[in-house]
Each structure stands twice: as C-alpha cells, then as structure tokens.
C-alpha cells in the first residue's frame, strides 16, 4: 500500500562544483546528473527505477502538473561542459 510520500533519492555533491545532485538514468539508460532541488524552469521529473536508480524523464504537460521538475545539472553547473565530458 502506498503511503503517498515522495521517494527518497541519494544526493551526492557534484564532483566539480559541489552542488547537490542526483544521478539518474535518461531514456537512453545513460547516467545524467540532475539538480537535487526542484527549480523554476526545470524540465526533468524523477521517478523510482526498478534497479534503485531513479529515472529522469521529460513529462508531458498533462503529467507535469503537480510534479517537482528539476534541471539537468549540466545546464546549471558552472563547469557543466567539463562534467558532461567526465560523466559519472
């Protein structure tokens, strides 16, 4: 039975800027860093994955209502390009 609480995700510091991030799998199963905090203008929704790794998805407008949207950390990290090349 669901308790209605939001899932807890493992939060780690970004290896380049130390901001809190969550590693998640995108729709191609690649690991992407997502900002831990929801943000105005965010485009990514997280949901639990079957293997314990959250899934990062761009929800449709209908599904995004009431969902915390976050930014992919590449776009907010001051060293985003270096992080993109480095990966997890």
C-alpha positions in Angstrom: 0.0 0.0 0.0 1.4 3.4 -1.0 1.8 6.0 1.8 1.7 8.9 -0.6 5.2 10.1 0.4 7.8 11.1 -2.2 10.6 8.7 -2.8 14.0 9.4 -1.3 16.9 9.7 -3.7 20.6 9.5 -3.0 22.0 13.0 -3.1 25.7 13.5 -3.8 27.9 16.6 -4.3 28.8 17.4 -7.9 32.4 16.4 -8.4 33.2 19.8 -10.0 31.2 22.4 -8.1 29.9 20.5 -5.0 26.2 21.4 -5.6 23.8 18.7 -4.5 22.9 16.3 -7.4 21.1 13.1 -8.0 22.4 10.6 -10.6 19.6 9.2 -12.7 19.1 7.3 -16.0 17.8 9.1 -19.0 15.6 7.5 -21.7 18.8 6.0 -23.3 19.9 4.5 -20.0 22.8 6.9 -19.8 23.6 8.3 -16.3 22.9 12.1 -16.0 23.3 14.4 -13.1 20.1 16.2 -12.0 19.8 19.0 -9.6 18.6 17.7 -6.2 16.2 20.7 -5.7 13.2 21.4 -7.8 13.6 24.6 -9.8 11.6 27.1 -11.7 12.0 26.2 -15.4 13.0 22.7 -14.6 12.3 20.1 -17.3 13.0 16.8 -15.7 10.8 14.6 -13.5 12.3 11.8 -11.4 10.6 8.6 -10.7 11.9 5.4 -9.0 13.6 2.9 -11.2 13.3 -0.9 -10.8 17.0 -1.2 -10.1 17.1 1.5 -7.4 18.5 4.2 -9.8 16.0 7.0 -10.5 14.7 7.6 -14.0 14.9 11.1 -15.4 12.1 11.9 -17.9 10.7 14.9 -19.6 7.0 14.7 -18.7 4.2 15.9 -21.0 2.4 19.0 -19.8 -0.5 16.8 -18.6 1.7 14.7 -16.5 3.9 17.5 -15.2 1.1 19.2 -13.2 2.0 18.9 -9.5 5.3 17.2 -10.1 8.6 18.6 -8.9 10.6 19.5 -12.0 14.4 19.7 -11.8 17.1 20.8 -14.1 19.8 18.6 -15.7 22.9 19.7 -13.8 24.9 20.2 -17.0 22.8 23.3 -17.6 23.3 24.8 -14.1 26.8 23.7 -13.2 29.4 26.4 -13.7 31.7 23.7 -15.1 28.9 21.9 -17.0 30.9 21.1 -20.1 33.7 19.5 -18.2 31.1 17.5 -16.2 29.5 16.3 -19.5 32.8 15.1 -20.8 33.7 13.4 -17.5 30.4 11.6 -16.8 29.9 9.6 -13.6 
